[in-house]
Amino acid sequence: MHGETSSLPQRNRNMNRSILMKTMKRSLLYLLGCLATLQAAIAQAPTATDAGRGNIVITGIVKEQDSRRKLDNVSIKLAGSNVGTVSNADGVFSLKVSREELSHGVTASHIGYLNAHLSAEEIERQGRNITIWMTPSDFSLNEVIIYGGDPRDLVEEAIAKIPDNYPEQEQMYTAFYRETIQKRRRYISVSEAVVDVYKTGYATQEIYRDKVQVVKGRRLVSQKRSDTLAVKVVGGPAIALHMDLVKHGDDLLNLREIAHYDFTLETPASLDNRMHHVVSFRPRHVVDYALYSGRLYIEQKSLSLTRAVYEVDMSDRYKATRCILHKKPTGLRFMPREISFLITYKQQEGKTYLNYVSNTIRFKCDWKRRLFSSTYTTHAELVMVDRTDLAGESIKLRDSFRPREVFYDKVDEYWDEDFWKDYNIIEPTESLESAVNKLKK
């Protein structure tokens, strides 16, 4: 089973306005059985060790102070810099920094929790067992800005503030990208890469100029014939370009589309020690394309959108299928079950930057006149691990990941465990690490 990324053909605008179709129309994940690559970094590695070119590897786990439960998707950042990563589903993270940079310590932030900071001295003192404890935010009413207007008006205000809240100049990001495929609960493919992401300023919203370049990657794939399934669904490393809801919000964050939704103001939440309005939304009209439901997190003072959690409305399976399915074999029945997204941004020096993108697609497939069906889950995630402000520079077209290129062909087979060297990555979960060991055998 091979995986590839190719271009989605241009369709009638009225038939493909869904965010998913537009945000990822230029790249496709080709599941010809299983894709793959591998994350070989070990989840529970030593906490502070020398690595590569004199860097320090800070490895640890993030837990809630009261319940002791592990926290996933926690943003881990080297204080005072653009370097960072996120914790995996087991709460584990690793961060590679120079000894000089480590002097500023490490900061962790997560929705609903106060920021946690570990100084360089605390990191050294904890040695091989670094644990970051997150304390749930406990705010009083006098700390919260009570919004008494129509929540739709609040969303419109946030849209109007986009040119002020997001960078005007070009940005070059270093990012880590991983996509996995599971058949039922068993991993059949893992693929991953370090990529460069070039993004133009938000004032122009020239998303067609944004580019992705694969720097280094690898794959691992199941060799079982029974794992082969020839379907094309949306995906690929260009996800960072097209899932940036703020910059590419034609299907939701514009005045025309928000008319199709009902908005409700929820309980405020704390993120990065800042209070946020939480606005939930759901479809209010029936249109000829798939709509969405979810929550938007809008920082109260700046009205900057810093987090979006949403999913495709599955009430009409045909519309949902049209969002993601590009091609399937004749006789195969494709039934989507979940299409969900998580997008986070981080604020720094008065501006808000793209930080993390996650997409999950779960679907069931069976063949006509066959008794059993199989459930497949594809999961893609991308984290920005570093950022540089640019002045007129870009990724050359000849080096960029093109819409019709195959991601599977852009990465190599797995080999040594020191593959990533000094790159910051998302640590593998224990289940993924176990799956990789099985696939290697």
N, C-alpha and C positions, 0 to 999 in steps of 0.2 A: 504494500500500500504506500503510495507516494502522496506528498502534499505539495500543492503549488498555489501561487498567487497570480491571478490574472485580472483583466479589466472587466468590470460589469458593463454591458452595453447600455448606451444612453436610451432611456425610455421616455414615454410621454410624461411631462412634469406632473400632470394630475394623477398619474398612476404610481409615482414613486417618490412622494414627498416625505416619506418616513425618514426620521433621523438616521436610522440604520442604513437605509439604501443610499442616502446622500453622503453620510459621514464616511462610509467605507466603500463607495461605489468604484473607487479606483484600485481596490485590491481584494483578492479572493483567496480563501483558504481551500486548497484542493485536497480533499480527503480521498485519495485512491487507496484506501485501506488504512494506513497510518503514516503520518508524518513522523519526524522526530528529531530530537536532539536531547541533550542531557545537561542537567545541572549537577555538576560533580562536587561542588563545595559541600562540606560536611556541616550539618545543621548545628551540632553541638561541639564545635571546634574550640580550642583554647581561646581565652578571652582577649589577651593582649600579647601578641607575638610579633617578631620581626617577619616582614614579608617583602619579597621582590626587592625593589630599589630602596631599601631602608624604611619602608612604610610600616605602620603599625596596623594590625588587624584587631579591631574591637568587635568581639562576638558576644552575644548575650541573649537574654529573653526579656520580654515585656509582660508584666502582670498587673492586674488590678489590686490595689492595696487591700481592700476589704475582703473580696471573695477569693483572692489568689488565683483567679482564672487567667488564662493566657489571652492576650489581646492581639488580634491580627490587624493588618493594614495601618499600623502605627507609623507615622512619619518620623524617621530618625535622621537628625541633621547635625552636622558638625557646626557648632555655634559660631556665628559670625562669618559663615561662608555659604557657597551654593552647593556644597557637597552633601549628599544624603542618600537614603534608601528607605525601604519600608519593611516591616516585620511580616513574616509569612503566616500561614494559617495556624502554626504552632506557637506563634509569638516570638519566633527566633529571628535574629537579624545579624548581619556582619557589616562592618564599615571599615574601609581601608583608607588611612590618612597618614600624612607625614608626622613625625614627632613634633615638629614645630607647630603644625596646625592643631594638634591634640591639646595644646596648652589652653585652648578656649573651652574645652569640654564638649559634651554632647547634649543635645536637647531632643526630647520626644514630645509629640503632640498627637492628640486623637480626639475625635468628636465626643463631647460629653465629659471630658477630663481636663484637669489643669495640666499645663505644661510641666514636664519633669526635666530637671537638669542634673547632669553628673559632671563634676569637675574632673580635671586630669588626675588630681590626687585621689579622688574617690575611685576612679577607674583602676588606677594602679593598686589601691588598697584591696579591691575586690578580687584581683588576680584572675583566676580561671573560671570564676562563677559570677559574671556580671549579671545583675538583675536590675531592671528599671521598674520601679513601682509607680503606677499611675493612680492618682487620687480623683475620684469622681468630683465634678464641679458642683459646688453647693452655693448657688447664688440667691440673693434675696431680691424682692420685687423692686427695691430702690436702685438696684444695679441694672435693671432691665428696662430698655426702652419699649414702652407699650405702644404698639401700632394700632390705631383705632380705625384706620381706613379700610377700603376694599383691598384684599391681598393681591388682586390683579393689578391694581394701581402700583403696589409695591414692586411687583415684577417689572412693570413698565418703567418705573424709575431706575431699577437696576440695569435694564437694557440701555437706557439713555446714558448711564454713567460708565458704560464699557470703555469709551475712548479715554476717560480720565483714570480708570482703575487698573488698566492693563498696559503693558509696555508699548511704546510707540516705535522703538527701533527694533531692528532685526535681532534675533537670538539664535545662538547655536547651543544645542543641548547634547550632552552625552547621555544615552539612555540604555537601559537593559530591558530586553523584550523576551518573553517566554510564551509559548502556546503548547497546550497539551490536549490530547484526545483520550477519552476513556470509553471503553465499551462496558456498559454497566458500571461496576466499581473498579474495573481493572484498567490500568494505563496501557494503551497500545502504542502511544507515540509521545515523544517530547522533543520540542525544537526550541532553540533559544539563540540569542545573538546580542552583542553590543552594537548599537547603532548610533550614528550621528543624526540629529534632527535639526533642520534649519527651518525657522519660522519667521515670517515677516511680522511687522507691527500690527497691533489689533485695530488701529484706527482705519486702516485701509481694508482689512479683512480679505486680502488677496491670497486666499488659501491655495489657489492654483500655482503659486510661486513657492510654496513650502515643499521641502524635499527630505527624503530619508536615504541614508547611505549605510549599508551593512559594513561594519568594521571587522567583526570576528564572530563566528557562530559555529554551532555544531548540532547534531541530530542523533536520535536513537529511535529505532522503529521495530515493532513486532514483526517477526518473520512468519507468523501463522497465517496460512491462507484464509482461515475462517475470519480473520480480522479485516480482510479486504472489503472496502465499501467505496464505490465510485460515486461520490457526490461532491458538488462544489457549493460551498457556502461562503459568505463574506468573512474576511479576516485579513491577516497579514501584518507585517511590521509598519506599514503606512497608517496604521490605526491612530497613531498620535496626531496625524494631520487632520483626519476626518472625524474624530470623536471629540475634538475640542469644542464643546457645546457653546462656549462663549463666542469663539471666532467663527464657527460654522453652524450657527443656530437658525438657519433658514426655516427649519421645520418646527421649532418650538419658541426660541427666544427672538421672535419678531412680532410686531403688532398684529399682523394678519393671522398668524397661526395660533396665538394665545386665545383668540376668540373662540376656538374649538374646545376650550378647557374650562372646568370649574376649579377655582383656587380656594384653599382653606388655610387659615393661619393656625399653626400648631404651637405647642409649647416651645419657647426659645431654648437654644442649646449653646454650649460653650465649645469653641474650637480655637486652638492656639491662643488661649487666654483672652479671647474676644467673644462677646455675645453675638449670637446670630438669630435673625428671624428664620423660622422654618415654615416654608410654604409647601403644602401638598397640592397635587394637581391630579385630575382625572378627566377623561373625555366627557364632554357634554353634548356633542353632536355625533352623528354617524356620517362619515365621509367615505370617499372611495379609496382611501389608503389607511394604513394602520396608524393609530394614535398611541399615546403613552400614558402611564401613570407613575407617580413617584413623588420625590421631595427635592426642593431646592433650599440650600442654606445660604442666606444672604447676610453678610456682616452688617451689623446695625448702624455703625457710624458712616462707613464709606459706601454702603450698599453694593459691595463687591460680592459677586457669586463665588463662593469658595468650595462648594461641594454640591454634587448632583447624584442622586440615586434614583434610577427609573428603570422601567421595563416596558416592553411592547404589550399592548392590550391584546390578550389572546381570545377574546370573545368571538372573533372571526378568524378561524385558522387559515383560510385562504389568503387573507390580507397579510397575516403574519408570515406565512410561507413565502409570499412574494417579496417580503423584505429581505430575506436571507438566502433563499435557494436560487442558485444560478443554473445548475444542471444535475440531472440524475438519470440513471439507467431506466429504460422502458420496463415497466412491470414492478418497479420499486415504489412503495408507498412511503412518502415522507410526511411525518406528523410532528410539527414543532410543539414543544412543551414549555419552554422558557427562553426568553431573549432579554437579558438584563445587563445593566451598565452601572459602573461606579466611576465617577470622575472627581478628582480632587485638585485644588489649586492651593498654593502657599503664598502668603503675603510677606514681602520683604521690602523695606525702605520705601513704603508708600505705593508699591505696585504689587499686582497679583499675577503669579506665574503658574503655568500648567505643571502639575506634580506627578499625578498617577492616573492611569487609565486601566480599567478592567472590564472585560466583556465575557459573559457566559451564554452559550447557546446549547440548549438541551433538546434533543429530538429523538423520535422513535422511527425506526425503519423496519419494514417487513416486505416480503415478496408475496405477490398474489399466489394463492393456492398453496401457501406454506403455513404451517401451524404456528410457529413461534416468531416473535419479533425481538429486536434488540434496541436498547436505549443507548444513545451516544451523547457524550458531553464534551464540548470544546470550550476551553478556557484560555483566554489571552490576557496578558497583563504587561504593562509597560510603566517603568518608573524612571523619572528624570533624575540621574545621579550627579549631574553637574551642569553648569550653565555659564555661557560667556556672552557678553554684549558684543555685537558686531557693528562694523561701520562699512557697509558696502560689500562684505564678503558673503559667499554662499557656497553650497555644494555644487560642483560642476555637474552639468547634465549627464555627461558620460559616466560619472561615478554614482549617480543617484539610482535608487531602487525604482525601476520603471513599472508602470501599471500592469504590463503583460508578462513581466518576469516571474519566475517561479522561486519562491522563498526557499523551498527544499533544495534547489540547485545552488543557492547562494551560500549554503553552510556546509560544513564538512562532517564526516563521521566522527563519533566520539573517540578520543584516545586517552591522553594523560589527565590525571586529576588536578594538575596545576595549570589547567588550560587558561583560566581567567587571569592569572597573575595579579596585577595591581588594579584590575577593573572592579568597581563596585557592582554588585549583583543582588538579586533577591534570593535569599537562601532557600533551598528546597525543603519542603515539609518531610516529615519522617515517612509518610506514605509514598511520596514521590521518590525519595531516596531509595526506598525498598523496591519500588517499581523499576527504577533504573538498574539496580543490581540484577533483577530478574531478566530484564531486556538484554543486558550485556551478556548474560549466559546463553 
